[in-house]
Amino acid sequence: MSIHRKELKGRVSYQVQWRDKSGRQKSKRFPTRKEAEAWESQIRLDKFRGLNPSREGTRITFGDYAERWRSTKSEHRPRTAIRRDQILRLHLLPALGTRTLASISTKDVNDLILHWRKKLKPRTIANHIHILSPIFDMAVSEDLIQRNPVLNATLPEPGLVKRHSLSSEDFQKLLQEIPERYRDFVRFLAMTGMRFSEATSVRLSDIDFDKKTVRVNESKTDAGIRLISLMDSELELIKRFISVYRIGAGPHENLFTTEKGSVIHHSNFNRRVFRPASVRASLGEIIIHDLRRTHATLLAENGASPTSVHQRMGHLSYSTTQKYYIIPTANSQQQTAGIVSRALGIDELCDGEQL
């Protein structure tokens, strides 16, 4: 971009020259240099704001470009890919699929968020944006648009996440309301601390009855690929389940399945089994993932080392386990009572002095 002084028949003018995003040379003349500089500044500002998209950006649709973006995401794990494609198919493509990339503004994104807020929770909306924003990021990196319209969009506040750790009494109440076919599956989730998708992917061959371990082969993180130690009674529970519900199943078949032998899906299991059982047991708004939190909490309360806890949980760091999975309980709070007083001799003072 440049400004050139021109003189024709004794008249002076100033020509601004620039290239648009398609590479075409463009120019415009002004009678004064001040006006030319103002125009040049406006062109630069428009380019920064994304008002001068490339030719391809004004032609390619969001739907076509989303497919291009999706094809680059080979690193996504199977469960992530399924959820990603579901969000695209059900929420993003119906709203934006036929629009060109360059035509989608921050206002359009805000309007879409307002539409979602009528029926979706804030964290669900955040998941949608987590898919939408990288698509525009890639378009920016390829010079199809100048800026990501999601960046200044107004997202709803996610709100406080309620995390629960079940007591022994609450867990037994829950089990009594779970259909018998799935009780051992719920026990397995609690006693191993596995993620739901990890537990439903366990095959019979992953159970080593001699070494007393179960192997997690499919997880959301590399740290999630791990061995979980089991005690004899837990192994007996698994043997009993196999003898009743998985007779004849091959070593590479899933340990836990539906009554029809198919994969247990989280949404179906939650809607048809877990949620109704928790309501009947009067346990409030607990979710399946609270079984995993219960596992981590009980490990910590019963003296398991931080390293052992985070490795068993399959987290990259113990800080994740501590921040999101170990829930302070009334029992653990009571255990802290008197520790400092005994250490400082305050309890002796209180016993010996008349107040």
Backbone torsions as a table, in degrees:
resi	resn	phi	psi	omega
1	MET	NA	135.2	-176.8
2	SER	-156.0	163.8	177.2
3	ILE	-120.4	129.4	-178.5
4	HIS	-122.0	136.1	177.2
5	ARG	-82.5	126.6	-179.4
6	LYS	-119.4	143.2	177.8
7	GLU	-132.8	123.1	-179.0
8	LEU	-138.2	119.0	179.5
9	LYS	55.0	41.1	175.8
10	GLY	80.2	1.0	179.7
11	ARG	-106.3	132.0	-178.0
12	VAL	-99.7	136.5	174.4
13	SER	-139.6	170.6	-178.4
14	TYR	-128.7	123.4	-174.6
15	GLN	-105.3	125.2	175.1
16	VAL	-94.3	127.7	178.3
17	GLN	-119.2	136.9	177.5
18	TRP	-155.5	167.7	175.8
19	ARG	-114.5	137.9	175.1
20	ASP	-80.6	179.7	-174.8
21	LYS	-67.0	-18.4	176.8
22	SER	-85.6	-3.6	177.0
23	GLY	94.6	-0.9	-178.7
24	ARG	-76.0	136.7	178.4
25	GLN	-75.1	132.3	178.3
26	LYS	-132.8	155.8	-179.5
27	SER	-153.1	158.9	177.3
28	LYS	-155.5	139.0	-176.7
29	ARG	-104.2	149.2	-179.9
30	PHE	-136.6	148.8	-177.4
31	PRO	-71.7	-24.1	-179.7
32	THR	-127.9	155.6	179.2
33	ARG	-67.0	-34.1	179.8
34	LYS	-60.3	-43.1	178.4
35	GLU	-66.2	-38.1	178.9
36	ALA	-64.0	-42.7	-179.8
37	GLU	-66.4	-35.3	177.8
38	ALA	-64.9	-41.2	177.7
39	TRP	-64.6	-42.7	179.4
40	GLU	-60.5	-42.2	178.7
41	SER	-63.6	-37.7	179.4
42	GLN	-66.3	-40.6	178.0
43	ILE	-61.7	-44.1	178.8
44	ARG	-62.7	-41.8	179.8
45	LEU	-65.7	-41.9	178.9
46	ASP	-62.7	-38.5	178.5
47	LYS	-65.0	-39.9	178.5
48	PHE	-64.8	-38.8	-178.3
49	ARG	-80.4	-4.6	179.9
50	GLY	83.7	18.6	-178.4
51	LEU	-84.4	-6.1	177.6
52	ASN	-121.0	73.0	-177.8
53	PRO	-71.8	166.4	176.8
54	SER	-74.8	167.3	178.9
55	ARG	-61.9	-41.4	179.9
56	GLU	-65.9	-37.0	179.6
57	GLY	-63.4	-26.5	178.9
58	THR	-87.6	-3.6	-177.3
59	ARG	-115.1	-40.5	-175.1
60	ILE	-74.7	137.0	-179.9
61	THR	-82.8	158.2	177.3
62	PHE	-59.1	-39.8	-179.3
63	GLY	-60.6	-46.2	180.0
64	ASP	-66.3	-40.0	-178.0
65	TYR	-72.8	-33.6	176.6
66	ALA	-61.5	-36.5	177.0
67	GLU	-67.3	-38.8	176.0
68	ARG	-61.4	-44.7	179.3
69	TRP	-62.8	-43.6	-177.8
70	ARG	-60.9	-36.4	-178.3
71	SER	-68.4	-15.6	179.3
72	THR	-90.3	-5.0	-173.0
73	LYS	-98.3	52.1	179.9
74	SER	-68.2	-17.6	-178.9
75	GLU	-77.9	-12.3	179.5
76	HIS	-67.0	131.6	177.5
77	ARG	-70.5	159.4	-174.9
78	PRO	-51.6	-46.0	-177.9
79	ARG	-67.0	-38.8	177.7
80	THR	-64.7	-41.5	-179.4
81	ALA	-64.1	-39.5	178.9
82	ILE	-62.9	-46.1	-179.6
83	ARG	-67.1	-40.0	177.6
84	ARG	-58.6	-48.9	-177.8
85	ASP	-66.8	-32.1	178.2
86	GLN	-66.8	-42.8	178.6
87	ILE	-64.1	-42.7	177.5
88	LEU	-60.8	-49.0	-173.8
89	ARG	-67.9	-41.6	-172.4
90	LEU	-92.1	-26.4	-170.7
91	HIS	-123.6	-38.5	-174.5
92	LEU	-90.2	-48.3	-177.1
93	LEU	-66.0	-41.4	177.3
94	PRO	-59.6	-32.4	-176.8
95	ALA	-87.3	-36.5	-171.2
96	LEU	-124.0	-5.9	-169.9
97	GLY	-55.1	-37.3	-176.8
98	THR	-92.5	-6.1	178.5
99	ARG	-79.0	147.8	174.5
100	THR	-77.2	154.6	-179.6
101	LEU	-55.5	-47.0	-174.7
102	ALA	-68.1	-19.5	-176.5
103	SER	-85.9	-8.8	-175.8
104	ILE	-89.9	118.8	-176.4
105	SER	-108.0	172.7	175.2
106	THR	-60.9	-36.2	177.2
107	LYS	-60.9	-40.7	178.6
108	ASP	-61.8	-40.9	179.5
109	VAL	-66.4	-42.9	178.3
110	ASN	-62.6	-39.9	177.5
111	ASP	-62.7	-38.7	179.3
112	LEU	-66.6	-41.1	178.3
113	ILE	-62.7	-41.4	177.6
114	LEU	-61.7	-38.8	177.1
115	HIS	-63.9	-43.2	179.7
116	TRP	-64.8	-35.8	-175.2
117	ARG	-62.7	-19.8	-179.9
118	LYS	-70.5	-21.7	-174.6
119	LYS	-138.6	-7.1	-176.3
120	LEU	-119.7	151.7	177.8
121	LYS	-77.7	153.8	-178.9
122	PRO	-53.2	-40.7	-178.7
123	ARG	-71.1	-29.1	174.7
124	THR	-68.1	-41.6	176.7
125	ILE	-61.5	-41.0	178.3
126	ALA	-60.3	-36.9	177.2
127	ASN	-64.6	-38.4	177.8
128	HIS	-64.1	-44.4	179.3
129	ILE	-64.7	-32.2	178.9
130	HIS	-63.9	-23.6	174.9
131	ILE	-91.2	-39.5	-175.2
132	LEU	-67.8	-46.3	-173.6
133	SER	-61.3	-43.9	179.3
134	PRO	-62.7	-26.4	177.4
135	ILE	-64.8	-46.2	177.7
136	PHE	-69.1	-33.8	176.8
137	ASP	-58.6	-42.8	179.8
138	MET	-67.2	-37.1	177.6
139	ALA	-63.7	-37.8	176.4
140	VAL	-65.1	-44.1	-178.3
141	SER	-64.7	-25.3	178.7
142	GLU	-95.5	9.6	177.2
143	ASP	61.7	29.0	175.9
144	LEU	-84.1	-33.3	173.6
145	ILE	-135.5	161.5	-175.6
146	GLN	-87.0	-29.0	-178.2
147	ARG	-150.0	158.2	-179.6
148	ASN	-82.7	117.2	-177.8
149	PRO	-67.9	-11.9	-179.8
150	VAL	-78.8	-23.6	-169.7
151	LEU	-56.6	-40.7	-177.9
152	ASN	-103.1	14.2	178.7
153	ALA	-70.1	154.2	-178.3
154	THR	-97.7	110.4	-179.8
155	LEU	-93.9	145.6	177.0
156	PRO	-69.0	149.8	176.9
157	GLU	-63.6	132.3	-175.8
158	PRO	-68.3	-24.9	-178.6
159	GLY	79.5	170.6	-177.2
160	LEU	-80.7	130.2	176.4
161	VAL	-82.7	125.1	178.6
162	LYS	-88.1	117.6	179.7
163	ARG	-114.2	138.6	-175.5
164	HIS	-127.7	147.4	169.2
165	SER	-120.1	125.7	-174.7
166	LEU	-83.7	139.2	171.3
167	SER	-77.6	168.2	177.7
168	SER	-59.1	-40.5	-179.7
169	GLU	-63.8	-45.1	-179.8
170	ASP	-64.8	-40.2	-179.7
171	PHE	-63.2	-41.1	179.1
172	GLN	-66.9	-36.0	175.6
173	LYS	-62.2	-42.9	179.6
174	LEU	-62.4	-46.9	-178.3
175	LEU	-58.3	-38.2	-178.5
176	GLN	-63.2	-25.4	-178.9
177	GLU	-95.6	-10.3	177.7
178	ILE	-79.4	133.0	175.8
179	PRO	-53.6	142.0	-173.6
180	GLU	-54.5	-34.5	-178.4
181	ARG	-58.9	-29.1	-174.1
182	TYR	-112.3	5.0	-178.3
183	ARG	-63.8	-42.8	-179.7
184	ASP	-67.8	-28.9	175.6
185	PHE	-65.8	-43.2	177.7
186	VAL	-65.6	-41.3	175.6
187	ARG	-59.5	-41.8	-178.5
188	PHE	-62.8	-42.2	177.7
189	LEU	-59.5	-43.1	-177.5
190	ALA	-72.6	-40.5	-173.3
191	MET	-80.9	-18.2	177.8
192	THR	-104.7	-22.3	-176.4
193	GLY	72.2	15.5	-178.7
194	MET	-69.7	151.9	166.9
195	ARG	-65.2	155.2	-178.1
196	PHE	-56.3	-46.9	-177.8
197	SER	-66.4	-30.4	176.9
198	GLU	-67.8	-44.4	-177.4
199	ALA	-66.3	-40.0	-179.1
200	THR	-73.1	-12.8	179.1
201	SER	-97.0	-5.6	-179.6
202	VAL	-66.6	130.1	177.1
203	ARG	-101.4	162.3	179.6
204	LEU	-58.9	-34.5	-179.0
205	SER	-70.9	-13.3	178.7
206	ASP	-78.6	-13.3	178.6
207	ILE	-90.2	119.7	176.9
208	ASP	-108.7	100.6	-176.0
209	PHE	-72.4	-23.6	178.2
210	ASP	-76.6	-46.5	-178.9
211	LYS	-86.5	-4.8	176.7
212	LYS	60.1	51.9	179.7
213	THR	-139.1	159.7	168.3
214	VAL	-126.2	135.0	-176.5
215	ARG	-100.8	133.0	173.7
216	VAL	-95.5	111.9	-177.7
217	ASN	-100.3	-19.9	-179.2
218	GLU	-126.0	119.4	-177.0
219	SER	-147.6	165.6	-179.5
220	LYS	-77.3	-16.6	179.0
221	THR	-132.9	160.3	175.6
222	ASP	-62.8	-35.2	178.5
223	ALA	-66.4	-18.8	-179.2
224	GLY	-75.8	-15.4	176.2
225	ILE	-78.3	107.7	-169.3
226	ARG	-156.5	168.5	172.3
227	LEU	-104.4	135.4	177.3
228	ILE	-115.9	123.8	-179.2
229	SER	-76.2	145.0	179.4
230	LEU	-127.2	153.7	174.5
231	MET	-98.0	171.3	-171.4
232	ASP	-58.0	-42.5	-177.7
233	SER	-66.3	-33.1	177.7
234	GLU	-69.3	-38.0	176.8
235	LEU	-66.5	-36.8	177.7
236	GLU	-64.7	-37.4	177.4
237	LEU	-60.9	-42.5	180.0
238	ILE	-66.6	-42.5	178.4
239	LYS	-60.2	-43.5	179.6
240	ARG	-62.0	-42.8	179.7
241	PHE	-61.4	-44.7	-179.7
242	ILE	-62.1	-42.0	-177.0
243	SER	-67.5	-23.9	-178.5
244	VAL	-95.9	-44.3	-170.2
245	TYR	-112.8	-15.0	-175.2
246	ARG	-126.4	31.6	177.5
247	ILE	-62.2	130.1	178.3
248	GLY	86.2	-4.4	179.4
249	ALA	-70.6	138.8	-179.9
250	GLY	-77.1	163.9	-177.2
251	PRO	-61.7	-25.5	-178.0
252	HIS	-98.1	9.8	176.2
253	GLU	-90.3	156.9	-179.3
254	ASN	-66.4	142.6	178.5
255	LEU	-68.1	-46.0	-178.9
256	PHE	-110.5	131.6	179.7
257	THR	-140.7	174.5	172.0
258	THR	-74.2	175.5	178.6
259	GLU	-61.7	-25.9	178.9
260	LYS	-89.3	-0.1	178.3
261	GLY	88.0	10.1	-179.7
262	SER	-95.8	173.8	-179.2
263	VAL	-66.5	139.9	176.6
264	ILE	-81.2	118.1	179.8
265	HIS	-94.0	138.0	-175.0
266	HIS	-56.2	-51.1	-175.1
267	SER	-62.6	-42.4	179.6
268	ASN	-66.8	-44.0	-179.1
269	PHE	-63.8	-41.6	179.9
270	ASN	-65.3	-44.6	-175.9
271	ARG	-71.7	-39.0	-172.6
272	ARG	-95.6	-25.0	-173.6
273	VAL	-120.0	-62.2	-168.6
274	PHE	-69.6	-51.5	-176.7
275	ARG	-61.5	-47.3	176.6
276	PRO	-58.9	-37.3	-180.0
277	ALA	-66.8	-41.1	-179.8
278	SER	-67.3	-33.2	176.9
279	VAL	-68.0	-45.7	179.3
280	ARG	-63.0	-31.4	179.7
281	ALA	-84.8	-0.8	178.9
282	SER	57.4	46.9	-177.7
283	LEU	-103.0	11.2	176.4
284	GLY	73.1	-146.7	-172.6
285	GLU	-94.3	47.6	176.3
286	ILE	-75.2	153.1	178.2
287	ILE	-125.2	168.7	-177.4
288	ILE	-57.8	-38.6	-177.0
289	HIS	-65.2	-16.7	177.0
290	ASP	-66.9	-21.6	174.7
291	LEU	-65.3	-37.0	177.0
292	ARG	-69.2	-39.5	176.7
293	ARG	-66.2	-38.1	177.1
294	THR	-60.6	-42.2	179.6
295	HIS	-59.2	-50.5	-178.4
296	ALA	-64.8	-40.4	-179.4
297	THR	-62.6	-45.3	-178.3
298	LEU	-68.6	-34.6	175.5
299	LEU	-60.7	-47.7	-178.2
300	ALA	-65.2	-42.5	-178.0
301	GLU	-67.0	-25.3	-177.2
302	ASN	-102.1	19.6	167.8
303	GLY	89.7	9.5	176.7
304	ALA	-66.0	141.7	-177.6
305	SER	-68.0	149.6	178.8
306	PRO	-54.6	-40.3	-180.0
307	THR	-63.7	-43.7	-179.7
308	SER	-65.0	-39.8	-178.9
309	VAL	-63.6	-49.7	-174.6
310	HIS	-70.9	-30.0	176.1
311	GLN	-71.0	-39.2	179.0
312	ARG	-66.8	-34.4	-180.0
313	MET	-77.6	-19.2	179.0
314	GLY	79.9	31.0	176.5
315	HIS	-97.0	155.1	177.4
316	LEU	-68.8	-32.8	-178.9
317	SER	-141.9	156.5	179.0
318	TYR	-68.6	-25.6	-178.9
319	SER	-60.0	-35.6	176.9
320	THR	-64.0	-45.9	178.8
321	THR	-59.7	-46.6	-176.2
322	GLN	-67.0	-39.8	-174.5
323	LYS	-75.6	-39.1	-170.0
324	TYR	-112.3	-13.3	-170.4
325	TYR	-122.3	-27.3	179.1
326	ILE	-91.2	111.4	-173.3
327	ILE	-102.3	123.0	176.1
328	PRO	-59.4	127.2	180.0
329	THR	-113.3	167.8	178.2
330	ALA	-60.8	-36.5	-179.6
331	ASN	-65.4	-45.8	-179.2
332	SER	-67.8	-34.7	177.4
333	GLN	-66.1	-39.4	179.3
334	GLN	-65.5	-33.7	179.9
335	GLN	-65.1	-22.9	179.8
336	THR	-81.8	-13.9	-177.8
337	ALA	-64.8	129.5	175.0
338	GLY	86.4	-10.0	-177.4
339	ILE	-61.3	-49.2	-178.1
340	VAL	-69.3	-39.8	179.8
341	SER	-61.0	-42.5	178.8
342	ARG	-66.6	-39.5	-178.3
343	ALA	-66.5	-34.7	-177.3
344	LEU	-97.0	-0.6	-179.9
345	GLY	78.6	12.8	-179.1
346	ILE	-68.1	-35.0	-178.9
347	ASP	-64.1	-35.7	178.2
348	GLU	-67.5	-40.3	179.6
349	LEU	-62.2	-42.7	-178.6
350	CYS	-66.2	-34.7	179.9
351	ASP	-70.6	-32.9	-171.8
352	GLY	-95.0	-19.1	-175.4
353	GLU	-98.2	146.8	172.1
354	GLN	-87.6	121.8	-179.4
355	LEU	-92.7	NA	NA
